[in-house]
Amino acid sequence: MIGASTRALALVARRDITRHKGRSALVVALIALPIAAMVTGIAILRTTQPTQERDDTARMGRADLLAQGISESELRPLLPAGSTVEPIAWSDTTQIELPGARPSVSLRGLDLDGLASGMLKLVDGRTPKGTAEVAITAKVAELAGVGIGDRLTLDDLPAVSVVGLVENELNLGDRIVVVDPRAVDLGDSKYATWLIGLPPGTDPDAVVAATYDESGGQRVDLQSRLSGRIGVVGDGSSAAVVLILGTLALVEAALVASAAFAVSIRRRQRELGLLGAAGATPRQLAGTVLAEAVILGAVACSVGVALGLAGSFGLSPFLDELTQRRNPPIVIDAAGLVGPALIGFVAALLAAIVPARTVARLPILVSLSGRRPPETPARRNLRIGLVLVGVSIGLTLLGANLRIDNMSGMRELLVIAGAVLGTLGFGACAPWLLERLDGLAVRLPLASRIAFRDTARARSRSAPIVTAVLASVAAAITLGTFTVSRNAENANDWQPYLFPDQLMVRGAGAESVGADLATAPGAIGGAALSYLGLPEPGYISIEIPDGHDANGGLVRWGDDRQYVPQVQSASIATQDVLALWQIERSSVDLNDGKIVILWNEPMTADEVVVVLDDGRGDADSARRVTYPATVISTGISNAALPGALLPATVANALGLQTVDAQAYVVRLDHPVTQVDIDAAAAIAARAPDTFVDASIGPQRPDESFRVLLVGLALLFAVSVTGVAIALGEAESRPEQRTLLALGAEPRLRRRIVAARAAVLALLAGVLAVPAGIIPAWGLLVSLRSPFVMPAMEVVAAVAILPAVAVLGAWLLSRPIPDWNAFRNVRPGE
């Protein structure tokens, strides 16, 4: 009997699906697209995340152990007899010499035919041998314009011959030059690095464990493949993020699908009444809706998984270029298919639960009458919504004011939970607000009155749509509020680091590009920057112990005001440098042997202390020399330009050497504009690793993202509103026929559609403002940041969204044609 009942419910559900193909396709698409996105995202992540084995090979080749900071003579006694030891070396400060530029590369000493095999892949040629041969990656070959058999110059060394092309499979963009490790100067042998191959049958971790003792810990930095791992690669956390985001998208889809099921019930109302009159129980009537959800959910899951697999394999040929690493074939596993499909199926069932309960509670006489059943009062939903909003505000306040150490993650979690509950709470208030619209309708024109009453009376269809639109717009407002507020905070703290008429060129080709820009129209000169320093690891600093502010108070740093202000960068005062700082008048002080301090705020000082530190960590080894000084207040921070100018005689007396800063400053005859920066950047792009910068105000890199996010939120909101309008049109066909019978013009029916779109979009936009601002306010308070209202997002929510919805509804709506209004009319339609 149960089997027969189930088959009957399935037949009724299938018949309704085939009768309303458009609505069924909508539900399938709403559920299938997030499933497809999750399947594709998980597959791509599983494919592109390096496995632990690949990570180990890139770190250690085929060696069993890696040792650092030890000489070979000290290492051998720690290893079993028969072990193989090979040196490796690297340097990230090497440069190649090109005309007008010196771009940096990574120098690696590796024997790719030995234990280092696998760390890099030899794709052409052979492994370099001796001091005159190298192998290079494709990026170095492209940058230098060389290939196998050509010559390449590294720093000031003699030219070497390129004998091979190599590739870092985990980073195709690496600039690597490989040399013979036995031919590389390893420096102090006590700090060498070694790859170790153990005899067969030896346990690498046992060798590592033997270097430990209870008193001193590990005696040498010796790592096996297991002990040297920083963390598990590809642990699935990214896949979990994809599932979470996909679940949120499915919640949005379920809200819209719920409205579609509500319309289905309204159109099948008389048919359901006949089933009830024939003896169907309320549970069986509800079962027809759930059976429809089961069928559509199963179809959606199948379609979503198929689309996800197609998308994964379609993207596969482009993954190497997109990720800049060599990737294996697409990885498909059961969890990446079953997880999204199961979530999508549950979403389809959840979308049908409320409509199914409505069917079960609908009296048979009301169903047979064909009239719209009276909606239950929305006060209960209002109470639930207000409680959720109150809990949301409470969680937000708790998270904003939580000041327990090591609880920052808990603060964010509380604020996010408050945001989710707030969105659900404001959405739960929507039915009561829609109910209130019925009372406002009597004061409106005919089209608006019909639209308002239809929206208010069809709360089971309208409320989920409002909640879906509200959630997407609220998310954009939250992010917009946070971004605008943090940008305002950054603007308050910002200080210019160049003069308004200055451009700075940085990088390998700075000097040649800067010289070209300095002679271009609109420029009045420029100079290459260089800094004074000591041989590494030494450094210099200049302390200002007697600096006084504009009020005569002693200048100190820190909350307790105990730190003496310092300048960390200095340069020799040439005429070109003085012109850049616009302080040519200071040449008199420099000629008198004074050091010129360039400070961003008003300050005076008569002398400074030059601290010469050899960098060895011994405080007594630092030499301190006092010199007369003068301070010039520039209003410019020392982030880019030198903070002190020294006479050449002082620099020579202190034994300082000039260090190339790979920077060139160009002075224009007008304040720098974005047009100037773009033009200079186009010239700098011709040289490798060369960039142009200017201090034209605090940068706001998030503005384009804000605009994109608002645009996407509006696009989604308008799309959902369009779905709501289409569902409303399908449900209101009997009312349209009544209007046609009374002689209503198509223009009136278009106005009704436009008014329906306006009320849904405006209500969702207005509710989205507090729903989005409350969590953002909580995050800002927890970070002690100022709160700034995001004008663009608010205007988009309460003005642009309704306007676009009305325009789209007016242009795209297609009311039922007069000639087709009464053709093939089925009962209840």
CORLIN-V522987 format. One record per helix or strand of 2 or more residues. SS is the DSSP state (A for helix, B for strand). FROM is the first residue (numbers start at 1). LEN is the number of residues. If there is no record, write none. Layout:
SS|FROM|LEN / SS|FROM|LEN
This chain:
A|2|18 / A|21|28 / A|52|9 / B|65|4 / A|72|5 / B|84|13 / B|104|6 / B|120|6 / B|133|5 / A|138|7 / B|151|2 / B|160|8 / B|176|4 / A|181|3 / A|189|3 / B|193|5 / A|204|6 / B|212|2 / B|217|2 / B|221|4 / A|237|31 / A|269|9 / A|282|35 / A|319|5 / A|334|28 / A|364|6 / A|379|23 / A|408|36 / A|446|12 / A|459|35 / B|502|6 / A|510|9 / B|523|11 / B|539|5 / B|566|2 / B|570|3 / A|575|7 / A|584|8 / B|595|5 / B|607|7 / A|619|3 / B|623|11 / B|644|3 / A|648|6 / B|657|12 / A|674|11 / B|690|4 / A|703|29 / A|733|9 / A|746|37 / A|791|22 / A|818|3
